[in-house]
Amino acid sequence: MLLQVEGLSIRFGGVAALSDVSFEIEEGHITGLIGPNGAGKTTCFNCITRLYQPTAGSITFEGDDLLQVAAHRVARKGIARTFQNLELFRSMTVLENVLVGIGARPGATHHNQVREARELVEYVGLGDAATRHVRSLPFGARKMVELARALAAKPKLLLLDEPAAGFGHEELGRLGATISRVNHDFGTTILMVEHQMQLVMSVCDRIIVLSSGRKLAEGDPASISQNKDVIEAYLGTM
């Protein structure tokens, strides 16, 4: 297994954001992490990327204890992420934002960095916007910039936090195709937090369901869509 989370718990004051959550992420798969608002999904991402220190539990990545890795070294371990709220440099161009992602990876010359950045911008469909400032782009295009920047680090594990937020239904198909292409073309393992069930069910190999900070269910899309507990806690409220 690429990533193993065991007994993960974290409290903020008297509130248990995660309680004894365990799951495994298989290399090469796309896994969905779903659940109601406040279920602990982004908190889980923040623990994996070392923004939060868990109260209890362990996180193992490629057999190494991730909780012993400083937050600024997580990208070099092979983990990249996007954010629920866009974290881009709005005054910089599309190309410059992607170059920031490559800068997190040692060993590339400047010439190669620029070439790689241009290729990634083209890959996500923004070749014509490479020299435009991010602030001038529509929201959906900005999400693609963030995806390209995350890919620039050549991650083994890519964490996508609500990639479809702000997208219309007509755009979900293109986004799903892009996520599947990333998984196939780069061999990137993906863990995705998402509320758009159409997207989750169409691209994920496996789905983990959180509710009130606990793991409620885990299985393939077909079994999750028919799980009575999941329907009652989440799917039936959508």
N, C-alpha and C positions, 0 to 999 in steps of 0.2 A: 504494500500500500504506500502511496506517495505521502499522504497526510493521515495522521491518527490523532484524534481528539478523545481524551479519556477523562470522564468525571469533571468536566469543565464547569466551574462555578465562579461567579463574581457578584459582589454586592456593592451597592452605592447607598451608603447610610443604612437604613433599615430595609431597603428594597433589594430583593434578589433578582438581578437581571438575567442571570443564567444559573440553573441548578442541576448539577450532575449530568451534563450533556456529553454524550459520547457518540462518535461516528467516525467512519473511515472514508477517505476519498481515493478511489482507484485511479492509477495513472492512465491518462489518455481518455478519460470519461468526462462528460459534462454532467454535473450534479446541480440540482436546484435546491435552494434553501428557502422554504416558504413559511408563511404563517401570518397571523394578524399583526397590525401595528403594535409595537411594544413587546413582541414575542422574544426579542433578543438576537435577531438576525445580524444587524449591523454591529451589535456588541460582540458577537462571535467573530466577525471579521476584524474588529479592532483588537481582539485578543490575539488572533493569528498573526496580525501585522505588528504586534507589540506596542500598540498605542495604549492598551490597557493591560494591567497586570492582574491575572486571575487570582481569586481568593484561594481556589483549590483546583486540582486537576493537572493534566499534562497535555502538551501539544508536541507531536513528533513529526518532523518533516525529513523524509529520506533517511530515517533512522536516527536523526539528530534531535536533541532536546531544543526545541525552538524557544522555550522560555529562558534559555541561557544566552540568546542572541539579542544584541542591542537593536533597538528599533531602526536605526539608520543603516544597519547591515542586513536587514531582511531582504531587500531587493537583490543584494549580491548572493543570497542563498538561493534565489530563483523564484521569488514570490513578488508579484505585482498586483495592483488593484486600481479600480476606478471607484469614484465616490458617489454617494446618493446626491449630494450637492456638488456641482462641478467645482473642481479645484484646478483651474487653468490660469495661466498668466494672460490676462485679457489684453494687455498692451503689447504683447508679443505676437508675432505671426504664427500661423499654423505650423510652419516648418520649424521655427524656433522652439515652440512648445514640445514638438516631438524630439528635437535634439536634446532637450533636458532629460528625457527618458533614456536616451542613449548615453548621456553623461553619467548615468548611474551604473553603467557597465564598463569596467576597466579594459584597457588594451586596444581600443579602436583609435586609428588616426583620424584627424579632423576631416580629411577628404572622404574616408570611408564612412564616417559618421553622417556627413551631409548626404552622401549617396543613399545610405540606408534609410535616413529620414525621408528623403524624397520617395523612395520605393514604398514606404509604409503609408505616406500620405496618399499616394496613388492607390494603394491596396484598399483603403477604406473609402475610396471614391471622392477624394478631395483634391485631386491633382490640380484642378483649375483654381483652387483657393489657397495654394501653398504659401503665397506671399501676402495674403490678406491677414489683417489683425483679427484675432479671435473675437474681439468684442463686436465686430461687424457681421458675424455669422449667426444664422438662426440656431435655435437651441439644439435641434437634432444634429446639425453639423458639428456643434461643439462637443456633443457626446462622442461623435466619431473621432474628433481630435484627441479626446481623453483616452479612447480605446487605442489609437495609434501610439500615443505616448507610452501607455502601459506595455504594448507589444514591443516597443523599442528596447526594453530591458531584456528581451528574449526570455520571458519567464517560463519556468516549468509549470507553475501554478498561477493562474490568473483569477483573481477575485473580482467579480462584476457586481456592483451594488446598484440594483435597480437600473439596468441599462436602458429599459424601455420607458422610463419616466419622461413624460413630455412628448412621446411619440403618438401619432394618430394610429388608428387601426390599420390603415392602408400601408403604414410604414413598418408594421411588425414583421411582415413576411421578409422584407429586405434585411431587417436587423437579425432575424433568426438565421437567415442564410449566411450573413456575415459571421455570426458567432460559430455556426457549424463549419464554415470555411477555415476560420482561425484554428479550431480544434483539429481539423483534417490536415491543413496545409503546414502548420507549424508543430503539430503534435502536442499542442498545449492543453494541459488539464485545466478544466474550468469549474469553478464553484460560483454559482450565480444566485444572488438574492433578487427576487422578482415577484411582483403582484399580478402581472399579466399572465394569466393561466394559459392563454392560447400560445404564448411564447414558450413558457415552461414545458408544457406538455409536448410541444413539437420538437424541441431540441435536446431535452434532458434524457440521459440514460437512467438516472436514478434521482429520487426526490427525498429530501429530509424535511420533516414538518416540525416546527417549533410552536409552542403555545405557552404563554405565561412563563417563559424562560426554561421550559422543559421540552425534551424531545417527545413529541406525540406519536409520530409514526415515521417509517422509512420504507421505501420500496420503489418499484418501477412506476412509471406514469399511470399505467392502467390500474394497478392495485390502489394507488393513492387516490385516484379519481373516484373509486368506489368505496373507500374506507369510511365507515359511518362516523367514526370519531373525528376524522378530518373534515368531513362534510358539515358536521354539527359545529365544530369549532371555527371553521374558516371558509371552506368552499361554499357552504350554504348561505353565508352572509354577504357574498359578493354580488 
